[in-house]
Amino acid sequence: MVDQNKIREAVKLLLEGMGEDPTREGLLDTPDRIARMYSEIFSGMDESAGEHLEKTFHVENNEIVLERDITFYSMCEHHMMPFYGKAHVAYIPDGKVVGISKLARTVEVFAKRLQIQERMTAQIADAIMTELKPKGVMVVLEAEHMCMTMRGVKKPGSQTVTVIKRGLFESDERKVNEFYTMLNRR
């Protein structure tokens, strides 16, 4: 749970540490605005992906289900700067599916935490494997990291791509190829 009072105090200290006056007109409400913002962008801290994946529907079809181009925004735990991009989530049902918005909601749960992209990719796949018990899951995240864009190496437009395969996607190269074929159809 986000503690807004602690965040307000921390922001005041940060402003003072930067040489700013937290009581000047333009900064007076900044600690409160940031506290409210952090409550929103870190709302996944108190949320379980299982809540979104528990309602399922029976299906006969056990072919790949792909939800691609799920936009996400997250915060890197190393620099507390944003990273954002697209998630592509596929699974092979084993008799049951979830509503299509539930995959996007699962991405959101893990994006709205202090994160690293590699862990977030695995968390999404593992939640789907645990909750739906499909034959396989594959997750690809493509993201731009503001810590690479604004500071350090300063390479705007660089994309970091992470891939996680579970179940049949680990052992059946045909399914992996089918995933990429579906992903690249426009």
GIRA-V201926 format. One record per residue. N is the residue number from 0. RES is the residue in one small letter. SS is DSSP state (2 for helix, 1 for strand, 0 for the rest). PSI is psi in radians with two decimals (none if undefined). OMEGA is omega in radians with two decimals (999 if undefined). Layout:
n:N res:RES ss:SS psi:PSI omega:OMEGA
n:N res:RES ss:SS psi:PSI omega:OMEGA
This chain:
n:0 res:m ss:0 psi:2.31 omega:-3.14
n:1 res:v ss:0 psi:2.23 omega:3.12
n:2 res:d ss:0 psi:1.72 omega:-3.05
n:3 res:q ss:2 psi:-0.58 omega:3.12
n:4 res:n ss:2 psi:-0.76 omega:3.12
n:5 res:k ss:2 psi:-0.66 omega:3.12
n:6 res:i ss:2 psi:-0.76 omega:3.11
n:7 res:r ss:2 psi:-0.82 omega:-3.13
n:8 res:e ss:2 psi:-0.71 omega:3.14
n:9 res:a ss:2 psi:-0.69 omega:3.14
n:10 res:v ss:2 psi:-0.70 omega:3.08
n:11 res:k ss:2 psi:-0.79 omega:3.12
n:12 res:l ss:2 psi:-0.69 omega:3.12
n:13 res:l ss:2 psi:-0.81 omega:3.13
n:14 res:l ss:2 psi:-0.76 omega:3.10
n:15 res:e ss:2 psi:-0.71 omega:3.13
n:16 res:g ss:2 psi:-0.49 omega:3.10
n:17 res:m ss:0 psi:-0.08 omega:-3.12
n:18 res:g ss:0 psi:0.23 omega:3.14
n:19 res:e ss:0 psi:2.86 omega:3.06
n:20 res:d ss:0 psi:1.85 omega:-3.09
n:21 res:p ss:0 psi:-0.13 omega:3.12
n:22 res:t ss:0 psi:-0.04 omega:3.12
n:23 res:r ss:0 psi:2.72 omega:-2.98
n:24 res:e ss:2 psi:-0.84 omega:-3.07
n:25 res:g ss:2 psi:-0.36 omega:-3.10
n:26 res:l ss:2 psi:-0.10 omega:-3.03
n:27 res:l ss:0 psi:-0.75 omega:-3.10
n:28 res:d ss:0 psi:0.01 omega:-3.10
n:29 res:t ss:2 psi:-0.80 omega:3.13
n:30 res:p ss:2 psi:-0.68 omega:3.13
n:31 res:d ss:2 psi:-0.73 omega:3.11
n:32 res:r ss:2 psi:-0.75 omega:-3.13
n:33 res:i ss:2 psi:-0.66 omega:3.10
n:34 res:a ss:2 psi:-0.77 omega:3.10
n:35 res:r ss:2 psi:-0.73 omega:3.13
n:36 res:m ss:2 psi:-0.78 omega:-3.13
n:37 res:y ss:2 psi:-0.58 omega:3.06
n:38 res:s ss:2 psi:-0.65 omega:3.13
n:39 res:e ss:2 psi:-0.89 omega:-3.01
n:40 res:i ss:2 psi:-0.25 omega:3.05
n:41 res:f ss:0 psi:0.44 omega:-3.11
n:42 res:s ss:2 psi:-0.30 omega:3.10
n:43 res:g ss:2 psi:-0.22 omega:-3.14
n:44 res:m ss:2 psi:-0.58 omega:-3.08
n:45 res:d ss:2 psi:0.20 omega:-3.04
n:46 res:e ss:0 psi:2.58 omega:3.09
n:47 res:s ss:0 psi:2.33 omega:3.09
n:48 res:a ss:2 psi:-0.51 omega:-3.14
n:49 res:g ss:2 psi:-0.54 omega:3.11
n:50 res:e ss:2 psi:-0.64 omega:-3.07
n:51 res:h ss:2 psi:-0.35 omega:-3.05
n:52 res:l ss:2 psi:0.06 omega:-3.04
n:53 res:e ss:0 psi:-0.52 omega:3.13
n:54 res:k ss:0 psi:2.03 omega:-3.09
n:55 res:t ss:1 psi:2.90 omega:3.13
n:56 res:f ss:1 psi:2.42 omega:3.13
n:57 res:h ss:1 psi:2.42 omega:3.08
n:58 res:v ss:0 psi:2.65 omega:3.03
n:59 res:e ss:0 psi:-0.56 omega:-3.09
n:60 res:n ss:0 psi:2.22 omega:3.11
n:61 res:n ss:0 psi:0.66 omega:3.10
n:62 res:e ss:0 psi:2.98 omega:-3.07
n:63 res:i ss:1 psi:2.36 omega:2.97
n:64 res:v ss:1 psi:2.15 omega:-3.10
n:65 res:l ss:1 psi:2.22 omega:2.97
n:66 res:e ss:1 psi:1.98 omega:-3.07
n:67 res:r ss:1 psi:2.86 omega:3.08
n:68 res:d ss:1 psi:0.74 omega:3.05
n:69 res:i ss:1 psi:1.91 omega:-3.14
n:70 res:t ss:1 psi:2.38 omega:3.07
n:71 res:f ss:1 psi:2.72 omega:3.05
n:72 res:y ss:1 psi:2.31 omega:3.13
n:73 res:s ss:1 psi:3.08 omega:3.14
n:74 res:m ss:1 psi:2.18 omega:3.12
n:75 res:c ss:1 psi:2.30 omega:-3.12
n:76 res:e ss:0 psi:-0.25 omega:-3.12
n:77 res:h ss:0 psi:-0.70 omega:-3.11
n:78 res:h ss:0 psi:-0.04 omega:-3.06
n:79 res:m ss:0 psi:0.74 omega:3.06
n:80 res:m ss:0 psi:2.70 omega:-3.10
n:81 res:p ss:1 psi:2.61 omega:2.79
n:82 res:f ss:1 psi:2.56 omega:-3.01
n:83 res:y ss:1 psi:2.74 omega:3.13
n:84 res:g ss:1 psi:-2.52 omega:-3.07
n:85 res:k ss:1 psi:2.45 omega:3.02
n:86 res:a ss:1 psi:2.46 omega:3.06
n:87 res:h ss:1 psi:2.07 omega:-3.02
n:88 res:v ss:1 psi:2.18 omega:3.12
n:89 res:a ss:1 psi:2.58 omega:3.00
n:90 res:y ss:1 psi:2.75 omega:3.09
n:91 res:i ss:1 psi:1.85 omega:-3.07
n:92 res:p ss:0 psi:2.67 omega:3.00
n:93 res:d ss:0 psi:1.05 omega:3.09
n:94 res:g ss:0 psi:-0.12 omega:3.12
n:95 res:k ss:1 psi:2.59 omega:3.12
n:96 res:v ss:1 psi:2.89 omega:3.03
n:97 res:v ss:1 psi:2.86 omega:3.03
n:98 res:g ss:0 psi:2.56 omega:-2.99
n:99 res:i ss:0 psi:-0.51 omega:3.13
n:100 res:s ss:2 psi:-0.31 omega:-3.06
n:101 res:k ss:2 psi:-0.49 omega:3.08
n:102 res:l ss:2 psi:-0.72 omega:3.09
n:103 res:a ss:2 psi:-0.68 omega:3.12
n:104 res:r ss:2 psi:-0.60 omega:3.09
n:105 res:t ss:2 psi:-0.74 omega:3.07
n:106 res:v ss:2 psi:-0.80 omega:-3.12
n:107 res:e ss:2 psi:-0.74 omega:-3.13
n:108 res:v ss:2 psi:-0.81 omega:-3.07
n:109 res:f ss:2 psi:-0.45 omega:3.10
n:110 res:a ss:2 psi:-0.53 omega:-3.07
n:111 res:k ss:0 psi:0.91 omega:3.08
n:112 res:r ss:0 psi:2.82 omega:2.92
n:113 res:l ss:1 psi:2.26 omega:-2.94
n:114 res:q ss:1 psi:2.91 omega:2.74
n:115 res:i ss:0 psi:2.56 omega:-3.01
n:116 res:q ss:2 psi:-0.68 omega:-3.10
n:117 res:e ss:2 psi:-0.77 omega:3.14
n:118 res:r ss:2 psi:-0.71 omega:-3.14
n:119 res:m ss:2 psi:-0.73 omega:3.13
n:120 res:t ss:2 psi:-0.81 omega:3.14
n:121 res:a ss:2 psi:-0.69 omega:-3.13
n:122 res:q ss:2 psi:-0.72 omega:3.12
n:123 res:i ss:2 psi:-0.87 omega:-3.13
n:124 res:a ss:2 psi:-0.78 omega:-3.09
n:125 res:d ss:2 psi:-0.64 omega:3.10
n:126 res:a ss:2 psi:-0.75 omega:3.14
n:127 res:i ss:2 psi:-0.72 omega:3.11
n:128 res:m ss:2 psi:-0.77 omega:-3.09
n:129 res:t ss:2 psi:-0.80 omega:-3.01
n:130 res:e ss:2 psi:-0.73 omega:-3.07
n:131 res:l ss:2 psi:-0.37 omega:-3.07
n:132 res:k ss:0 psi:0.90 omega:3.13
n:133 res:p ss:0 psi:3.05 omega:3.08
n:134 res:k ss:0 psi:-0.41 omega:3.12
n:135 res:g ss:1 psi:2.77 omega:3.11
n:136 res:v ss:1 psi:2.49 omega:3.01
n:137 res:m ss:1 psi:2.29 omega:-3.11
n:138 res:v ss:1 psi:2.31 omega:3.05
n:139 res:v ss:1 psi:2.24 omega:3.03
n:140 res:l ss:1 psi:2.34 omega:3.06
n:141 res:e ss:1 psi:2.12 omega:-3.04
n:142 res:a ss:1 psi:2.62 omega:2.97
n:143 res:e ss:1 psi:2.33 omega:-3.11
n:144 res:h ss:1 psi:2.11 omega:-3.11
n:145 res:m ss:2 psi:-0.39 omega:3.09
n:146 res:c ss:2 psi:-0.39 omega:3.05
n:147 res:m ss:2 psi:-0.41 omega:-3.06
n:148 res:t ss:2 psi:-0.80 omega:-2.99
n:149 res:m ss:0 psi:-0.38 omega:-3.04
n:150 res:r ss:0 psi:-3.14 omega:3.07
n:151 res:g ss:0 psi:-2.08 omega:-3.05
n:152 res:v ss:0 psi:-0.36 omega:3.09
n:153 res:k ss:0 psi:1.17 omega:3.14
n:154 res:k ss:0 psi:1.34 omega:3.13
n:155 res:p ss:0 psi:2.53 omega:3.12
n:156 res:g ss:0 psi:-0.17 omega:3.10
n:157 res:s ss:0 psi:2.40 omega:3.14
n:158 res:q ss:0 psi:2.33 omega:2.99
n:159 res:t ss:1 psi:2.26 omega:-3.12
n:160 res:v ss:1 psi:2.23 omega:3.06
n:161 res:t ss:1 psi:2.53 omega:-3.09
n:162 res:v ss:1 psi:2.35 omega:3.03
n:163 res:i ss:1 psi:2.33 omega:3.09
n:164 res:k ss:1 psi:2.40 omega:3.08
n:165 res:r ss:1 psi:2.68 omega:3.05
n:166 res:g ss:1 psi:-2.35 omega:-3.08
n:167 res:l ss:2 psi:-0.52 omega:3.14
n:168 res:f ss:2 psi:-0.40 omega:3.09
n:169 res:e ss:2 psi:-0.52 omega:-3.00
n:170 res:s ss:2 psi:-0.27 omega:-3.06
n:171 res:d ss:0 psi:1.70 omega:-3.11
n:172 res:e ss:2 psi:-0.49 omega:3.10
n:173 res:r ss:2 psi:-0.68 omega:3.12
n:174 res:k ss:2 psi:-0.67 omega:3.09
n:175 res:v ss:2 psi:-0.80 omega:3.11
n:176 res:n ss:2 psi:-0.68 omega:3.09
n:177 res:e ss:2 psi:-0.73 omega:3.09
n:178 res:f ss:2 psi:-0.90 omega:-3.10
n:179 res:y ss:2 psi:-0.60 omega:3.08
n:180 res:t ss:2 psi:-0.80 omega:3.12
n:181 res:m ss:2 psi:-0.71 omega:-3.10
n:182 res:l ss:2 psi:-0.67 omega:-3.05
n:183 res:n ss:2 psi:-0.06 omega:3.05
n:184 res:r ss:0 psi:2.24 omega:3.12
n:185 res:r ss:0 psi:none omega:999
